[in-house]
Amino acid sequence: MKATTRTLSALFVAVAVLTLGNGLFGILLALRMTVEQQPAWATGLVLGVYFAGFIPATLYGRGVIARVGHIRAFAAFAAIAAAAVLALPIATGLWAWVLLRAVIGGCLAILFMTVESWLNARTENRLRGRVLGLYQAAIFVSVSTAQLLVGFGDPTSFVLFSAVAMLYALSLVPLALTRAEPPALSAPTRLRLGQLIRLSPLAVAVAMGAGVINAAFQNMGPVFALGVGMSTLEAGRFMAMGVLSGLVMQWPFGWLSDRFDRRHVVAGIAISASVAALALAVGALLGASQWLFVLAAAFGGFSFALYPQAVAHANDYAEPHTLVSMSAGLLLANGLGAMASPLVAGLAIDAFGPPALFVMIGVVSGALGAFAIYRMGRRDPKPVAQQTPFTPVPDTTPEAAALDPRAEARAAPETETAL
C-alpha cells in the first residue's frame, strides 16, 4: 500500500489542492453575493448553474481526455477555470456570472475525471477500496478546510478570488512534474437512465434527493448563516461542521446498512436528516445561535450519507459488470437534483427568510424517508447475506465509481453497457 500511495501521491495532492480551491470558491460566491445584498434567488441561480456545466462535461469529457491525454487535459482546463475565476470580479451583471460559473463547472468535471480515471487505471484490484477511501477523505477534508479559509479575507475584495485561481493553477503542478506515466483512455460509454429507474426506483430517488439536499446546504448554507447574524468566519465554521461530520458518519452508516435491510437504514437516515434540518430552522427562529453549529454537524452526518447509500442499494440489484455505468446514472440523477436546488432554495429564502432553507430541506428529506418506507411494501427485502458490501463513493464523476472494488470487470468503463 505504501508503494501505491507514493506512486499516486501526485494525484492525491492535485485533487486536494483542486478541491480546496473549489470549496473556497463555492462559499466565497455565496458570501460575496449576500454581502452585496443580491437576492437569494440570484445567488442560488449562479451557484446552481455550476451543475449545468458539470453534468454535460461528465458525459462527454472522457472523449476529450482520450484525445489529448491526461496531463494536457488537466493543464488546459485548470487554466480555463483559473481565468474564469479571475474574470468574475471584473465582470458586471448577473448573466456574466452565470456563464462563467457554468464554464467553471464544466472545467472542474473534466479535472476530476482526469484524476479519477488515472487513479482507476493505476490502482491494483486488491487496493481499490483503500484508495477510494483515501480519495473520499481527501475531498471531504479539503472542502471542510476551505470553509474555514473564507474567514481570513474580505469576500468583497479581489484577494480570495485570486486565492481560488492560484489553487486551481497550483493543482496542475503535481501532474505536470510527475514521472508516472498517464494511462491510455478510450472513448466514453453511453448510459441509459430509464433502465436504472426500473432496476431500483429508490436508489434513483435517493440519489436525486441527495443532490437537492446537499446542493441546497452547501451552496445556500452560507446565505442562511449570514442571514441569521453570523460573521463570515462563523459561516465558514458552520459549513465546515456539516462537511466534516459527513465524512465521519459514512462508515458507521455503512456498517449498519451491511447488517440490516438497507432500506430501513436509508429511511432512518432521511428522516433523521429531516428532523435535524427542521431543528435548524426552529433554532434560527429562536435565536439559538450556538446550537446551530451542533445541529449543522448532526444534519451533515445524515445528509452526506444518503448518496453512498443510494449507490450501495442499487449495487445490491445490479450485475457486477454494470456497476460503473449504473453509478454514472445515479450521478446524473444527483446532478439534476443539485442543479435546480439552490435556485429553489433562494426563492424560498427571499419569500420567507433564511430558516426557509432548512424547512425546504426538511420536507425533501422527509419525503425521501416516506418513499423508502413505501418501497418496503412494494418489494421483498434483499437477504442481508446477498447485499454487496458498503463502500463510500464520492459524488464527483463516473470515473470515481470505477475505483469501487465491487466493480469486478475492470473493462466495464470501456464498453457500452445496458444502463
LINVENHU-V822636 format. One record per residue. N is the residue number from 1. PSI is psi in whole degrees, 0 to 359 (none if undefined). D_LAST is the distance of its C-alpha to the last C-alpha in whole Angstrom. Layout:
N PSI D_LAST
N PSI D_LAST
//
This chain:
1 322 33
2 319 36
3 319 36
4 318 32
5 318 33
6 318 35
7 321 33
8 6 31
9 322 33
10 323 33
11 318 29
12 319 30
13 317 33
14 314 31
15 328 29
16 315 31
17 318 33
18 313 31
19 327 29
20 314 33
21 318 34
22 322 31
23 319 32
24 322 35
25 316 34
26 311 32
27 329 35
28 315 38
29 315 36
30 315 36
31 318 40
32 312 41
33 327 40
34 316 41
35 325 45
36 5 45
37 34 45
38 147 42
39 148 40
40 329 38
41 325 35
42 319 36
43 315 35
44 322 32
45 312 31
46 318 32
47 321 30
48 332 27
49 346 26
50 319 25
51 338 22
52 333 22
53 326 23
54 316 20
55 308 17
56 325 17
57 327 19
58 333 16
59 327 14
60 353 16
61 332 19
62 323 17
63 323 19
64 314 22
65 321 22
66 326 22
67 318 25
68 346 27
69 158 27
70 312 26
71 317 30
72 318 30
73 316 27
74 315 28
75 317 32
76 312 31
77 334 29
78 321 31
79 317 34
80 317 32
81 316 32
82 318 35
83 320 37
84 321 35
85 317 36
86 335 39
87 338 39
88 312 39
89 339 42
90 322 44
91 149 41
92 143 43
93 143 41
94 318 38
95 334 36
96 320 37
97 321 35
98 313 32
99 313 31
100 321 32
101 320 30
102 319 27
103 316 28
104 321 28
105 316 25
106 319 23
107 315 26
108 325 25
109 315 21
110 326 22
111 315 25
112 320 22
113 322 20
114 311 23
115 315 24
116 321 21
117 326 20
118 314 23
119 317 23
120 316 20
121 336 22
122 9 25
123 130 25
124 150 26
125 317 23
126 345 26
127 4 27
128 319 23
129 317 23
130 321 27
131 319 26
132 319 23
133 318 26
134 320 28
135 315 26
136 316 25
137 320 29
138 320 30
139 309 27
140 318 29
141 319 32
142 317 32
143 315 31
144 323 34
145 321 37
146 325 36
147 328 37
148 331 40
149 333 41
150 338 41
151 352 44
152 16 46
153 168 46
154 118 47
155 339 43
156 356 46
157 176 47
158 345 45
159 309 45
160 328 42
161 320 40
162 322 42
163 319 41
164 313 37
165 320 37
166 317 39
167 319 36
168 315 34
169 318 36
170 336 37
171 337 33
172 346 33
173 312 37
174 322 35
175 324 33
176 330 35
177 354 38
178 147 36
179 354 37
180 139 33
181 125 31
182 150 28
183 162 25
184 154 24
185 134 21
186 179 18
187 161 17
188 162 14
189 159 10
190 156 8
191 154 5
192 105 4
193 328 6
194 318 8
195 329 6
196 322 6
197 319 10
198 327 10
199 314 9
200 89 12
201 324 14
202 317 16
203 317 14
204 317 13
205 317 16
206 321 18
207 315 16
208 318 17
209 321 20
210 323 21
211 316 20
212 310 23
213 308 25
214 326 25
215 322 25
216 316 28
217 310 30
218 324 30
219 322 31
220 354 33
221 317 34
222 326 37
223 317 38
224 313 39
225 313 41
226 325 43
227 333 43
228 11 45
229 7 47
230 154 46
231 172 47
232 323 44
233 317 45
234 324 44
235 320 41
236 319 39
237 320 40
238 314 39
239 321 35
240 324 36
241 316 37
242 318 33
243 315 31
244 319 33
245 324 33
246 322 29
247 313 29
248 322 32
249 357 30
250 313 26
251 317 28
252 318 30
253 326 27
254 319 25
255 317 28
256 316 28
257 343 25
258 348 25
259 354 28
260 169 27
261 120 25
262 333 22
263 327 22
264 320 26
265 317 26
266 314 23
267 317 26
268 319 29
269 314 27
270 316 26
271 321 30
272 320 32
273 321 30
274 315 31
275 316 35
276 320 35
277 314 34
278 326 37
279 323 39
280 318 39
281 315 39
282 318 42
283 322 44
284 320 44
285 326 46
286 353 48
287 23 48
288 71 47
289 319 47
290 327 47
291 340 44
292 327 42
293 318 41
294 317 41
295 327 38
296 320 36
297 317 36
298 314 35
299 313 32
300 322 31
301 324 30
302 312 29
303 320 26
304 351 25
305 348 24
306 312 22
307 313 19
308 327 19
309 325 19
310 317 16
311 316 14
312 318 16
313 317 16
314 322 12
315 332 13
316 337 15
317 355 13
318 156 10
319 146 10
320 323 12
321 354 10
322 4 7
323 322 9
324 313 9
325 329 6
326 316 6
327 326 9
328 320 9
329 319 8
330 324 11
331 323 13
332 314 12
333 317 13
334 315 16
335 324 17
336 319 17
337 320 20
338 331 22
339 317 22
340 337 24
341 311 26
342 323 29
343 314 30
344 318 30
345 320 32
346 319 34
347 320 35
348 319 36
349 317 38
350 322 40
351 322 41
352 357 41
353 168 42
354 320 40
355 340 39
356 335 37
357 310 34
358 341 34
359 314 35
360 314 32
361 318 30
362 321 31
363 315 30
364 317 27
365 317 27
366 322 29
367 322 26
368 317 23
369 318 26
370 322 27
371 323 23
372 319 23
373 319 26
374 317 25
375 334 22
376 330 24
377 353 26
378 348 23
379 137 21
380 147 23
381 148 23
382 128 21
383 136 24
384 323 25
385 338 25
386 357 22
387 145 20
388 146 19
389 141 21
390 136 21
391 125 21
392 125 21
393 127 19
394 151 20
395 61 18
396 275 19
397 167 16
398 338 13
399 331 15
400 326 17
401 333 14
402 341 15
403 344 18
404 121 17
405 346 19
406 343 17
407 94 14
408 326 16
409 106 15
410 333 17
411 356 15
412 319 12
413 342 12
414 355 14
415 156 11
416 140 8
417 174 5
418 347 4
419 none 0
//
